[in-house]
Amino acid sequence: MDVSSFYAQLDGLYHEAGSDVGGYLRGRLRLARSQEDELGVAAVANELGSVLRVRGELGESEDLYGEVLAILRRRGAQDEQVATALLNLGDVYVAQGRYLVAVDAFDQAESLLGEGDVYELSAVCNNRSSAYRGLGEFARARQDLRRAARLLEGVPDSEGARAVNAINLAQILVDEGRLPEARDVLAPALVAYVTLSAGRDIHRPNALATAGKISYLMGAYRASAELYESAWKSLSQKLGESKTAAALRGEAQRIRRLADEVEGEGRRT
């Protein structure tokens, strides 16, 4: 498989609203398997695993990343490639709520990277903070987020990574009940995602959903419903309908009904 051509076609699909990214990846994976092209399988499976994780199809995503790791190790791949696969697998574990296993995966990735790749190291710190947050270890989560921010200082084209850092910090502040701070921390990321990848960055739905949760907890139900609806539309336009998109749509509908009830009560009193 021509890997450079594959990535070019995939990038084009990501920039086309309504494109069937998952279908394209499944087709390329079948082709690579039929050709017994292990490196091609690893490349496609890595991308498909990411799509499935975001869509909420976590079991299949985990299986694909396990296959990617097995291929890379069997082929004697560079440490950086193995570290990236471990980073992706750790993200699946976080989504599954398996936080201790996730921390272990992120620690393994960090040990392979050393101090050489600051961008990937910042990703390890950013993502590991989510695992620590899930464990309730907020101090360690903050430590990782501070380190990620330091690593990204002066790094060109790091706006997206810094926006992810802001999302993760805002989510910790939400858990701590510090809602105005969470809102203020998240605000620059929401602005950045308007233009990042022409408004189609894969992390934008998470930022919008986090903003929706903050608004909900602060009693701004109408604004919250609109943010959740924007998160649903952003994700479904990027990757099609999915479990995650359906959950976002359902939350938008639930909160909109609550807003209608509250406003109705206000008019009657």
ROVOMI-821106 format. One record per atom (N, C-alpha, C, O, CB): x negated, y negated, z negated. Coordinates in steps of 0.001 Angstrom, whole numbers, plus 500000, padded with zeros to 6 digits. Each point is the difference from the previous one (the first is absolute). Glycine has a CB too. Layout:
REM residues N
XYZ;...
END
This chain:
REM residues 269
499160501193500000;500840498807500000;499127498760500000;499002499926499283;502821501307499503;498563497799502025;499300498725500036;500485499171498805;501078499406500037;498684500669502524;499421499897496378;500425499371498747;500210498499500171;500951499442499451;497807502318499280;500362497579502028;500136498554500179;501303499663500732;500668499022499664;496821500753500381;502869501036500955;501259499798500719;501195500246499079;501000499284500058;497880501399502090;501004500331497007;501069500307499049;500265498811499085;501150499604499812;498227502824500269;499555496998499346;500181498877499079;500529498764500727;500781499236499433;497368501670499140;501437498895502657;500495498852500765;501509500131500254;500748499033499854;496979500712501235;502708501459499292;501430500216500230;500789499847498701;501086499422499990;498368502125501915;499994498975497005;500678499915498707;500136498542499564;501051499589499509;498047502679499859;499850496965500811;500045498585499624;501076499273500801;500712499152499462;496836500908499958;502568500269501856;501034499387500825;501393500324499501;500872499131499984;497592500992501947;501759501137497656;501303500401499486;500345499273498703;501151499622499780;498537502607501294;499307497579498068;500244499316498734;500453498558500226;500651499411499138;497635502056499770;501376497977502227;500377498615500280;501282499890500821;500397498904500393;497196500507499512;503055501729500355;501262500005500738;501134500345499045;500050501107499464;498768499554502677;502083498405497646;501131500249499115;500834501175500512;500330500070501184;499709497493498177;500298503359499731;500850501127500350;499288501156500674;500649500974500380;501138497406499819;496899501546499964;499278501096500651;499966501228499099;500011499880498775;498589498457502489;501360502837499344;500019501268499255;498564500415499675;499439500889500640;502724499818500502;497260498643497863;498622500294499620;499870501435499519;499067500706500383;500588496893499012;501289502838499758;499943501360499475;500081501044501106;499265500987499984;501774498190497914;499857500603503064;500127500944501111;498740500070500832;499573501080500409;502854498471499640;496975499291500202;498743499971500756;498916500784499266;499282500792500612;501342496969500355;499257502021497729;498953500679499234;500239501507499943;499055500783500098;500632497139498539;501553502479501207;500274501443499968;499651500645501341;499476501114500039;502357498504498274;498456499686502780;499645500523501318;498496500120500176;499509500999500525;502569497994500387;497195499997498652;498526500043500121;499408501081499092;498994500622500344;500982496915500209;500651502683498289;499495501034499099;500203501381500613;499113500849499920;501382497686498096;500666501695502595;500233501285500672;498980500210501116;499491501107500177;502967498749499278;497243499093501290;499032500108501086;498617500334499468;499324500881500531;502012497491500804;498245500938497633;498669500251499431;499899501419499456;498964500648500149;500826496919499280;501268502918499946;499992501372499484;499908501003501154;499255500977499926;502108498290498071;499402500480503067;499999500926501133;498628500060500669;499628501030500562;502806498499499791;496820499379499590;498660499946500589;498917500425499016;498814499999500330;501978498175501154;499629502194497295;499067500389498940;498932498918499793;498816500283499812;501585502151500735;500070496328499495;499127498835499844;500072499548498539;500855499194499633;499490500091502807;498755501239496735;500072499726498567;499853498513499682;500740499475499168;498335502797500421;500004497057501044;499819498578499714;501213499196500456;500384499018499366;497132501260500860;503084500157500889;501225499357500442;501126500228499011;500758499079499697;498515501201502662;500845500941497134;501009500316498984;499805499113498775;500962499447499467;499162502936501358;498622497481498730;499717499184498811;500396498551500225;500594499374499122;497523502157500284;501558497930501769;500316498599500284;501512499763500004;500484499043499396;497402500776501951;502855501057499338;501445499816500105;500685500290498667;500890499259499581;498999501355502851;499698500462496904;500612500367498724;499806498902498962;500879499754499175;498730502660501349;499239496930499521;499750498909499066;501002498872500210;500524499452499030;497043501153500917;502703499044501299;500948498930500304;501438500428499699;500776499223499443;497658499932502326;501919502075498598;501354500483499737;500254500104498504;501099499702499534;498873501554502633;499020499165497079;500145500078498546;500340498652499397;500807499914499075;497582501969500899;500997497063500548;500279498652499503;501438499589500306;500689499443499146;496896499959501164;502861500877500912;501374499663500382;500998500741499118;500967499410499519;498283500185502847;500515501695497424;500927500795499200;500015499550498547;501053500015499363;498566501908502171;499225497674497930;499963499509498623;500886498765499847;500795499914499064;496872500995500669;502196498147501178;500793498779499919;501481500307500187;500852499351499393;497199499327501469;502261502315499980;501396500377500246;500595500803498843;501209500231499969;498298499773502476;499656500423496603;500484500756498856;499980501501500183;500565500724499180;500822497355500321;497971502413501561;499915501436500270;498668500504499440;499052500267500739;502405499534501368;498506500320496573;498731500128499296;499396501397500073;498778500141500042;502010498080498458;500043502804501514;499467501359500044;499211500258501270;498888500526499957;503024500222498655;498668498880502515;499310500205501275;498769499107500095;498972500404500543;503207500211500542;497929498178498388;498857499099500000;498831500602499226;498858499960500457;502701498084499721;498734502513498646;498952500629499191;499358501160500759;498778500141499998;502440499196497899;499596501487502749;499465501139500750;499062499535501120;498951500601500232;503136500701499235;498300497630501219;499173499500501103;498664499487499497;498962500269500604;503103499137500656;497955499860497642;498734499492499473;499117501131499473;498774499928500084;502370497924499332;499486503191500043;499213501159499595;499316500639501194;498851500432499909;502712499950498191;499147499677503021;499412500549501226;498870499110500502;498955500494500424;503249500555500167;498006497635499361;498957499061500435;498733500192499174;498901500066500553;502862498283500156;498384501739497978;498834500182499130;499272501305500301;498770500038500037;502383498629498196;499606502396501981;499381501299500298;499189499926501297;498890500527500068;503001500652498743;498656498174502207;499294499869501282;498731499171499831;498929500384500469;503259499800500765;497944498678498090;498841499115499848;498871500689499243;498830499868500358;502704498157499673;498824502706498927;498969500681499219;499386501146500788;498793500234499922;502401499139497975;499624501339502855;499494501107500812;499068499494501100;499033500670500362;503065500622499154;498199497530501007;499208499445501102;498830499154499512;499268499425500805;502786500586500585;497769499912497288;498883499224499469;500119498517500304;499013499354500352;499572502650499897;502630497450499616;500246498592500314;499253499091499042;499562500420498929;502681500182501983;497622498147499493;499330499014499164;500797499772498719;501222500146499970;497796498758502076;500256500736496899;500646499778498707;501112498964500094;501031500132499340;496831500465499536;501933498379501938;501003498939500110;501312500533500563;501071499557499586;497094498775500733;501767502619500624;501215500573500577;500747500841498969;501226499937499910;497687500074502352;500346500772496965;500617500809498949;500622499094498943;501087500279499493;497253501576500920;500964497059499257;500507499066498998;501321499382500450;500916499841499193;496730499677500081;502458500134502001;501238499423500517;501148500989499891;501115499624499640;497558498949501921;501055502706498752;501046501026499877;500429500172498540;501187500167499717;497886501009502310;499964498782497051;500319500111498575;500814498796499529;500909500135499181;496989501195500458;501767497505500882;500746498790499670;501455500134500443;500918499662499253;496977498971500963;502306501861501000;501354500192500512;500772501051499197;501183499830499704;497994499524502568;500131501729497384;500643501047499201;500369499467498621;501060500325499466;497647501436501781;500415497418498180;500305499390498703;501254499156500054;500776499973499045;496809500023500431;502623499308501645;501211499194500159;501252500876499979;501030499609499450;497657498714501879;501218502860499272;501135500932499974;500274500439498559;501150500041499561;498297500762502786;499490499521496929;500177500418498603;500671498904499174;500849500292499157;497124501173501046;501654497276500031;500643498892499284;501485499966500323;500830499862499101;497025498820500941;502481501442501231;501405499979500410;500782501169499396;501203499890499764;498119498979502366;499992502247497623;500637501163499393;500090499892498478;500652500818499351;498500500542502548;500191497627497539;499965499868498546;498960500870499335;500049500205498788;502322499248501313;496684501065500670;498939500873499460;498753499140499759;499005500097500719;501919501967500513;499163497104497746;499034498922499832;498604500490499597;499003499454500472;502899499090498900;498012502454499784;498685500501499598;499256500619501183;498800499784500170;502091500628497522;499828500356503120;499386500595501187;499577498898500967;498965500104500658;502434501985499067;499413496853500356;499666498875500871;498703499331499549;499125499713500818;503319499934499650;497438500109498237;498772499378499479;498781500838500357;498957499464500374;502349499517497738;498829502336501771;498882500891500336;499630499872501476;498818499960500342;501908501633497849;500276498343502683;499728499853501440;499293498674500275;499046499955500778;502979501455499764;498435497518498828;499377498689500201;498571499986499447;499105499403500598;503167499507499282;497519501752498976;498643500066499433;499058500742500947;498856499589500191;502106500365497478;499521501136502919;499175500735500964;499654499119501198;498862500000500468;502210502156498805;499911497097501218;499751499104501134;498954498959499642;499102499717500793;503244500634500007;497768499086498018;499040498970499569;498587500567499917;499040499334500389;502785499517498327;498043502376500780;498663500596499869;499365500242501365;498777499950500130;501935501128497724;500099499182503159;499478500208501351;499604498690500674;499081499965500818;502345502065499358;499267496907499478;499735498718500641;498780499297499423;499308499267500707;503114500543499743;497314500413498268;498908499251499384;500325498519500021;501152499610499808;497186502142500894;500653497423499530;500221498553500045;499922499462501423;499940498787500202;499119501034497496;500941501067503284;499737499569501369;501151499319500708;499784499002500687;498659502828499392;502764498669499780;501136499495500769;500939499243499065;500857500599499349;498957501321502304;500017496761498285;500765499223499028;501489500014500329;500827499959499089;497173498589500534;502361501510501666;501410499980500365;500687501282499531;501085499946499422;498389498599502569;499902502597498254;500588501270499560;499992500105498477;500938500530499405;498309500555502733;499692498407497234;499951500015498532;501128499153499418;500608500369498995;496896499962501082;502771498538500556;501095499165499514;501330500742500140;500882499865499151;497833498052501479;501427502868500444;501223500785500185;500138501050498906;501096500228499488;498772499396502988;499009501020497164;500025500976498897;500485499324498723;500872500524499306;497234500778501748;501326497533498641;500372499290498768;501461499562500036;500733500177499027;496897499039500727;502785500214501366;501393499564500133;500965501153499787;500968499883499248;498300498341502336;500460502901499091;500935501125499962;499940500739498667;501019500473499497;498747499756502977;499036499866496961;499879500664498692;500737499210498923;500491500574499028;497286500381501659;502299497721499492;500733499189499026;501465500437499923;500617499929498937;497827498140501506;502111502383500690;501387500465499999;500146501277499179;501007500196499320;499334498764502936;498642501912497812;500033501222499194;499904499663498512;500727500565499183;498223500722502714;500151497791497757;499886499588498598;501287499328499518;500418500185498857;497100499533501442;503097499507500576;501283499372499652;501031501074499697;500748499886499029;498721498120502421;500579503046499381;500937501085499762;499763500706498680;500931500518499383;499230499764503052;498578499734497136;499649500619498716;500212499047498827;499838500389498844;498498501033502352;502024497337499098;500169499001498944;498704499414499503;499977499324498972;502045501858500382;496885499067501368;498684499490499596;499758498663500724;499204499920500935;499890502462498674;501602496589499941;499980498727500699;498629499323499968;499612499329500956;502789500433498482;496871500417499461;498679499370499902;499063500559501069;499268499248500643;501065500409496880;499690501653502662;499145500611501017;500468499619501408;499190499815500908;500331502098497524;501791497973501729;500528499569501297;499512498588500325;499561499728501117;502476501734498563;498044497645499337;499529498629500213;498501499967500301;499546499215500832;502261499953497637;497436501678500857;498556500052500233;499713500373501450;499136499398500638;500478501238496957;501099500342502919;499810500393501396;500404498879500952;499327499761501003;501071502623498355;500699496929500330;500454498920500867;499011498840500005;499752499399501045;502614501274498510;497071499010499286;498986498936499948;498778500383500810;499426499171500706;501390500149497033;498787501942502157;498829500450500764;500286499928501499;499147499575500779;500171501941497319;501882498901502303;500363499933501417;499941498569500503;499496499737501092;501963502275498634;499058497062499472;499987498592500407;498568499490500154;499700499265500940;502494500382497883;496923500741500257;498589499578500104;499347500568501252;499259499304500694;500603500571496809;500417501391502780;499407500640501173;500426499310501296;499238499956500966;500723502209497782;501247497305501269;500546499408501218;499600498538500194;500255499415501052;501643502156498737;497481497851499202;499598498600500113;499042499816501176;498951500641500068;501349499059497444;500069499430503396;499137499700501141;500009501041501097;499268499857500980;499344498928497455;502203502270501435;500053501036501030;500931499520501117;501155499668499733;498403502183498554;499957498107502964;500854499537501097;501199500928500214;499917501205499763;498069497763501315;503108500459499366;501204500768500360;500504500869498854;500453501123500219;498759498883502134;500710499477496434;500440500781498839;501321499498499426;500367500359498882;497247500110500613;503100498706501263;501248499431499494;501006501097499658;500716499901499004;498880498038502365;500457503103499456;500932501085499735;499686500727498710;500901500307499218;499410499938503213;498411500034497341;499597500689498770;500273499134498782;500406500503498952;497834500742502320;501538497453498864;500274499098498879;501497499900499728;500412499812498855;497515498896501698;502883501416500486;501450499998499807;500444501251499241;500870499922499133;499411498741502986;499125502492498204;500299501234499262;499608499847498539;500720500450499108;498937500910502980;499209498009497670;499547499740498637;501051499191499244;500283500274498833;497312499789501931;502980498942499906;501022499163499366;501266500800499689;500608499818498945;498468498191502269;501322502881499708;501180500843499752;499789500849498756;500869500069499130;499636499987503333;498338500587497459;499726500897498873;499980499245498677;500521500492498999;498166500983502530;500711497325498456;499977499211498778;501414499549499628;500373500033498827;497287499202501708;503121500346500452;501375499581499726;500815501144499395;500810499770499102;499047498585502791;499938502868498585;500747501141499475;499640500282498546;500862500381499208;499236500577503096;498635498858497343;499601500155498599;500669498938499139;500500500298498915;497299500680501802;502209497783499767;500637498911499253;501492500259499824;500564499672498956;497724498727501934;502354502183500116;501414500361499876;500177501017498880;500898499863499169;499471499686503287;498779501469497520;500090501028498965;499816499403498608;500566500490499022;498574501198502614;500067497257498289;499750499336498717;501065498949499669;499948499378498939;497612501019501408;503403499405500556;501051499037499759;499606498559500248;500700499082499571;500162502495498807;498023498212502310;499499498646500256;500449499574501409;499195499887500925;498779500479497529;503326499405501669;500614499839501319;499591498715500721;499692500068501190;502207501249497950;498082497514500211;499563498802500727;498564500118500524;499695499541501101;501852499121497473;497577501957500628;498616500210500457;499967500944501193;499274499767500966;499885499852496698;501628501443502265;500057500959501110;500461499318501275;499435500226501070;501041501625497316;500553497311501502;500512499274501162;498925499108500610;499845499946501220;502447500105497779;496963499246500140;498978499074500489;498821500738500628;499438499539500994;501249498835497241;498934502778501187;498888500787500538;500355500555501374;499157500053500895;500120500541496771;501972499818502492;500441500638501241;500218499006501135;499899500362501172;501157501399497448;499242496993501039;500388499015501016;499010499875501159;500435499996501151;500721498788497043;497520501111501558;499068499889501134;500006501224500914;499810499872501209;498783498681497363;501626502628500856;500050501214500819;501207499970500929;499896500388501164;498946500897497014;502298498259501321;501190499912500843;499768499054501170;500453500258501115;500986500224496892;497855498425501737;499670499061501075;499054500658500997;500184499878501211;500128498172497219;498676502648501060;499013500628500879;500644501026500923;499626500106501168;498632499530497083;502709501120501232;500604501070500794;500884499480501129;500379500771500882;499546500649497095;500406497312502017;500759499432501107;499196500068501295;500561500190501080;500636498291497318;497480501362501486;499149499969501192;499109501234500150;499600500321501119;500430497217498700;499650503156499101;499134501178500109;500640501034500928;501163500363499829;497931499223497842;500138500880503307;500504500964500991;501307499522500617;500915500790500233;497980501069498505;501182496840501523;501198499389500598;501254500280499177;501088500190500543;497856500042501705;500881499788496425;501127500242499107;500363501455499825;501014500312499376;499800497509501291;498363503093499882;500341501433499980;498996500823499188;499853501201500225;501221498517502017;498239499636496819;499054500735499160;500744501065499198;501107499762499516;497387498208500336;500891503206500011;500652501133499359;500302499746498529;500864500659499421;497974500822502185;500451497561497780;500216499713498581;501070498934499759;500381499755498855;497251500871500756;502850498744501447;500980498934499814;501286500480499325;500507499295499127;498540499606502880;501510502271498355;501215500445499312;499806500134498487;500906499681499231;499744501515502854;498181499270497488;499733500141498571;499972498635499320;500515499838498893;498184502263501558;500696496921500217;499962498649499439;501410499435499864;500340499405498978;497387500235502034;503092500546500021;501372499494499964;500827500709498924;500787499364499299;499051500099503149;499982501848497424;500740500749498982;499582499575498597;500834499898499101;499367502037502482;498504497818498234;499520499532498699;500602498638499675;500415499754498868;497442501532501439;502188497832500686;500636498692499799;501483500177499680;500558499270499181;497783499658502394;502294502056499084;501403500271499724;500229500453498574;500977499602499365;499314500984503009;498813500243497124;500128500473498616;499818498853499016;500719499912499005;498437502345501688;499883496862499584;499774498851499124;501248499118499957;500448499599498925;497078500463501596;503030499640500649;501205499170500058;501160500661499259;500756499330499298;498477499739502902;500903502248497958;501073500725499320;499865499872498484;500970499705499302;499157501905502625;498655498615497575;499778499945498560;500150498592499442;500261499819498811;498219502120501419;501352497062500640;500175498615499574;501445499525500202;500316498836499754;497276500730500810;503279501345499887;501410499676500130;500381499327501299;501144499574500157;498875500239497434;499052500081503347;500297499383501306;500444501103500958;499242500406500881;499060497715498735;502930502362500208;500450501199500687;500133499802501513;499634500891500767;501553499752497147;499321498226502517;500171499770501434;498646499990500702;499834500615501053;502263498068498498;496934500614499856;498658499951500579;499361501381499999;499312500379500947;500444497248498285;500479503122499691;499452501354499902;500539500890501108;499241500731500637;500542498990496892;501536500221502705;500605500822501055;499410499656501356;499740500890500810;502373499267497861;497677498572501579;499441499580501285;498575500499500171;499603500391501098;501858497589498857;497771502009498968;498620500476500071;499949501509500241;499191500470500800;500107497668497670;501553502616500851;500044501450500222;500450500315501429;499495500934500624;501002499425496929;500447498864502954;500439500220501377;498862499700500978;499818500713500987;502550498712498356;496874499519500377;498847499681500851;498957501110499934;499376500326501010;501038497222498635;499392503036499169;499060501110499853;500458501192500826;499197500631500688;500200498577497007;501903501101502238;500548501108500792;499808499768501495;499547500889500721;502134499533497476;498664498381502262;499863499704501425;498548500048500439;499690500511501077;502353498075498801;497067500888499296;498581499997500343;499465501415500157;499255500291500936;500480497550497844;500650503043500293;499509501379500052;500642500777501141;499309500725500716;500317499206496818;501670499930502644;500671500776501048;499573499547501390;499914500817500917;502031499516497552;497787498382501698;499501499521501285;498602500527500284;499626500197501156;501772497755498593;497832502274499197;498626500483500162;499963501502500251;499293500467500893;499913497691497619;501564502604500690;499867501460500029;501315500736500196;500029501227499905;498025498506498634;503030499559501730;501285500659500171;500670500288498667;499461499677498941;499696501319503167;502012499607497949;500722500333498772;499268501112499245;499377500878500597;502810498438500479;497908500621497604;499291500957499159;500620499988498612;500888499197499713;496974500488501607;501663501215497819;500480500030498610;499717498677499309;500852499463499293;498773503015500617;499181497007500297;499628498742499350;500852498856500511;500477499181499215;497192501655500501;502529499099501601;500820498934500572;501438500100499493;500617498983499685;497915500978502363;502003501253497872;501367500183499516;500136499547498548;501012499412499618;499274502509501969;498686498357497605;500031499571498597;499998498477499894;500703499435499162;498099502671500176;500413497231501503;499972498540499995;501343499426500434;500491499038499410;497053501021501071;503045500531500549;501311499540500466;501050500204498910;500835499126499764;498530501416502617;500590500610496959;500953500270498928;499869499023498845;501001499578499422;498949502804501226;498813497258499014;499790499038498914;500522498624500397;500596499301499181;497385501989500051;501800498321502014;500522498713500484;501528499970499894;500573498995499576;497456500784501998;502622501302498804;501466500056499963;500504499972498556;500979499321499690;499029501975502474;499313499451496955;500416500036498596;499904498614499363;500920499559499311;498317502829500539;499653496940500385;499800498694499368;500909498948500628;500433499072499317;497187501547500172;502675499514501806;500930499054500630;501397500138499383;500684499002499778;497981501095502377;501750501131497573;501299500193499334;499986499367498607;500982499393499573;499377502751501717;498514498007498007;499873499392498669;500068498480500098;500644499350499177;497967502600500053;500727497487501772;500037498545500196;501424499535500261;500421498970499474;497239501078501433;503095500711499909;501386499653500292;500845500011498716;500833499120499779;498911501846502544;500020500050496840;500752500105498749;499691498836499065;500902499401499415;499095503087500824;498717497203499629;499598498922499098;500544498654500481;500490499200499202;497435502087500202;501985498471501900;500505498744500546;501521499916499897;500565498930499773;497480501000501784;502611501235498618;501451500033499852;500423499681498579;500954499251499792;499165502423502037;499181498888497185;500276499718498599;499809498515499718;500770499394499255;498514502934500113;499676497091501240;499718498578499784;501109499102500506;500312498977499390;497288501541500774;503005499875500973;501074499173500573;501285500110499160;500804499069499964;498196501247502343;501183500834497017;501223500188499218;499946499334498626;501030499816499351;499295502320501853;498451497501498354;499871499412498659;499894498486500060;499886499347498963;498999502739500260;
END
